[in-house]
Amino acid sequence: MGALANQLPIGLSIAAVLLLIALGLTFTFGQMGVINMAHGEFIMAGAYTAFLLQGVTSQSFLIALPVAFAVAGLMGLLLEWSLIRRFYGRPLDTLLLTWGVSLVLQQLARDLFGAPNVQVTAPGWLVGGVDVLGLRLPYNRVFIIGLAVVCVVGVWLYLTRLPAGRRMRAVVQNRELAAYSGIATGRVDRFTFLLGSGLAGVAGVALTLVGPVGPSLGTFYIVDAFLVVVAGGLGQLRGAVLAAVALGFLNGYLEFWTDASLAKVLVFVAIIAFLQVRPQGMFVLKGRALV
């Protein structure tokens, strides 16, 4: 029982990372129908940003968070403006396009940083842990969980309290009606892509606390992130949160009882079984009709 209890922070931290990654996909996939396979490379960009900034100051890790958001966000904005906007309404084409972009970005990372993985040294205040009711809570995993909570609250406030967030929700619900209402849907799409890609960069910084950084870092998480999006429901923030928590715990505990490869297979089977019952995901997007 003690070993199972110690899996709790591991499961929560996995869920937090998946949630940070899936937040962006939830809106780009749900709003624009874009299957962005290059999303994982924005994670990689955020992680390498932390690697480049380490040692600059005593607070390099905290500085890396907004810098990684900006770097990955601008990469996503450039991708949307230069390529993806020409393929709206063609999801399979965007899949092939972004898959090719992801391969190019991975090779670029190998050319710049080398093929071997690199390590980001965690700041001293994230080393160690604390015992709570006999449960060991590593500081780095507590930080990842807290970071995910802050990002979710921030996205929720943006969607519900700011005019730009309400415009995003309008486009998600009905793009045509939003355009007729005077909303510049193209501008909303670009900012949505910037926001989602920036959150992926933040997730990359968080991942440096639990493992090495390499050109293929994003490929290890992109499939699980899409599972979170599909299981939670397209464009649904609360669905993404619940699905990420469920997948995080399921993955963490299955890895404890079996191994990493078998755990991935069992998680995938569980998602397929769930979608047989709820093909629309946990929550259904409420749309608005023109008539």
N, C-alpha and C positions, 0 to 999 in steps of 0.2 A: 504493500500500500504506500509505503514511503517513496519507493521508486516511481510509482504512478503519479503521486502528488508532485514530485519534482518535474514531471513532464508538463505540468500546468503552465509555467512560464515559457517553456519551449513552444508549446502549442499556441499560446497567446502571441508570442513574438513572430511565429510563422504567419499567423493570421494577420498581424499588423503589417508585415511586409507585403503580403498578398493584397491587403486592402489598399496600401499606398500605390501599388502598381495598378490595381484594378480600378481605382477611382477615375483615372484618366481614360481608360478603355471604356468604362461605363458610359461616358458621355460622347466620346468620339464614335464608338460603335453604335450606341443608341441614337445619337442625334444625326450622324452623317452616314451611317451604314458602312463605315470604313473598317475593314479588317486590317489593322495596322501591325504587321509582323515586325516592323522596325521599332516598335515600342520597347522591346528588350534592349536595344542599343542605346536608347535614352537612359535606361538604368545604368548601363555600362559607362556612359558619358558622365553621369553623376558620380559614380564610384571613382573614376579616374580623376575627376575634379578634386575629390577629397585627397587622393594620392598626391596630386601635384601641390596642393596647398599645405600638406602636413609639414610641420616644422617651421612654417613662416612666422607664426606667433604662438603664444601659449593657448590661444583660443581658436586655432586653425580649424578644428573640427566643427565648431559652431558657425564659423564664417563660411565653411564649405556648404552648409545647407542652403542659404539663399543664393550663393554663387552657382551651385549645381542646379538649382531651380531655374536660374536665368540661362545657363548654358544649354540645358536640355530643352527648356521652353523655346529658346530661339532656334534650336535645331528642328524642333517640331514645327514651328512657324514657317521656317524656310522650306521644309518638306511639303507642307500643305500648300504654300503659295506657288511653289515651283512645279509640283507634280500632282499631288492628290486632288486638287480642286478640278483638274481636268478629267477626273475619273469618278465623279460623284454619280451614284446610281448604278455603279458597276462593281459590286463587292468582290467578285472573283478576280477582276482585273486589279483592284487595289491590293488584294492578297498577294498576287504575283509581283506587283510593282514593289510593294514594301518589303517582300521577302528578298528581292534583289537588292534593294537599298540596305537591308540589314547585313547582307553578305559583304557589300562594299564597305560599310562602316566597320565591320569586324576586321576586314583586311587592313583598313586604314589604322585601326588601333594596333594591330600587329606591327605595322610599319613604324608607328610612332613610339610604341612602348615595348615592343618585343612580344614574342609568343608566350614566354613563361609568365605565370601569375606573379603579381606583386602584392605586397602586404601593406595595409594602412595601420599604423600604430594607434591604438585607442588612447585617448587622453587618460591621465592618471585617475581622474574622478569617475571614470567608467570601468575601472579595473576592480575586480572583487565582487562582493555581494553582501546581502543582509539576510539573516534568518528571521522569518516571521512564522510563528506557530509551528516551528519545526520544518518549515518549507524554505528552501534556499532560493533566493531571488537574485540572480546576477544583475548588476547595475546596467550592463549594456542592453540586456533584454528589457528591463524596465524602461530604459530610455526609448527603445524602439516602440514599445507599446504606447508610451506617453506621446511620442512624436506622431503616431498614427491618430491618436485621439485629437490632438491639436489640429491636424490636417482635416479630419472629418468635420470637426466643429467649424473650422474656417470655411470649408466648402459649403456646409449647410447654411451658415450665415450669409455667404455670398449668394446662394440660390434663393434664399427667402427674404433677405433684407435689402439687397441692392438692385437697382433697376437693370444692370447688366445681367445679373443672375436670373431675374424674371424673364428677360428676353431670351436667355438660353433655354429656360424651361418651356417657353412658348414655341421655340423652334423644335424642341424635342417632341412636343405634343402634336404639332401640325405645322410643318415647314411652309406649306403653301398659304395657309391662313395667316401665319406670322408675316410672310412677305406682303400679302395684301393689306395687312395692318400697318405697314410702313417700317417694319423691322428690317434692317440690313442683314439678311441671313448670312451673306458671305463674310461680313465682318465678325458676326457671332461665331461662325465656324472657325475662323482663324484664331480668335481668342480662346475658344474651347480647346483647340489643338495645342495652343501655347500652355494653357493651364494643365491639361492632361499630361503633356510631355514634361512639364516642370515638376509635377508630382512624381513622375517616374524617376527624374534625377534625384529628388529627395530620397526616394526608396533606395537608389544606388548608394547614397551616402550611408544610409542605415545598414545596408548589407555589408559594408566594410567592417562592421563591428562583429560579424559572425563568421567571416570567411575571407579568403583571398580575392583579389580582383584580377580578372583576365578578360581577353577579348570576347569570350563566349559566355560571360556572366549572365547576360539577359536571357539567353536561350533556356536556362535552367528554370526560369520562372514564368515565361510568357504564356505557356500552355495552361498552367494552373490559374493564371490571372484571367484568361479567357473563360475558364470554367467558372470562376467566381462571377463574371459578368453574366454568363448565360444562366447560371443557377439562380442568381439574385433577381434577374429581370432587367431588360434593356433600359438604361436611363434611370434606374432606381437606386438612390443612395442608400436607403435602409436595406434594400435587398443585397447590395454589395457588402454592407457591413455584416449582415447575418451570414451570408454565404462564405465570406472570408473567415469568419470565426469558426464556422462549421468545418470548412476544409482545413483550417489550421490545426484544430484539435484532432480531426480525423487523421490527418497526415502525421502529426506528432506521435500520437498513440500507436498508429499502425507501424511506424518505423521502430518504435520501442519493442513491439511484439514480434516483428518480422525483420525486414531489411528495407533499405530505401527503394530499391527497384520494385519489390513486391508491393510495398505500400503505395507507390504511384499507380500501379495496376488496379489495386483494390479501390483507391479513391476514384479512379476513372470509372470503374464499374458502378460504384455507388452513385456517381453523378448521372450516368446513363439511366440507371434504375429510377432515380428521382425525376428525370426529365420525361420518362414514360408516364409518370403520374401527373407531373406539372410541366408540360412542354413549354409554357410561357414563362417559367421561372417562379420564384417565390411571390413576386408582386407583378401585377399587370399595369402597364402604362396606360393612363386614362387620356385618351385623345380628344380632339375638338374637330368637329366636322364643319364644312363650309355651308351645308344646308341642313 
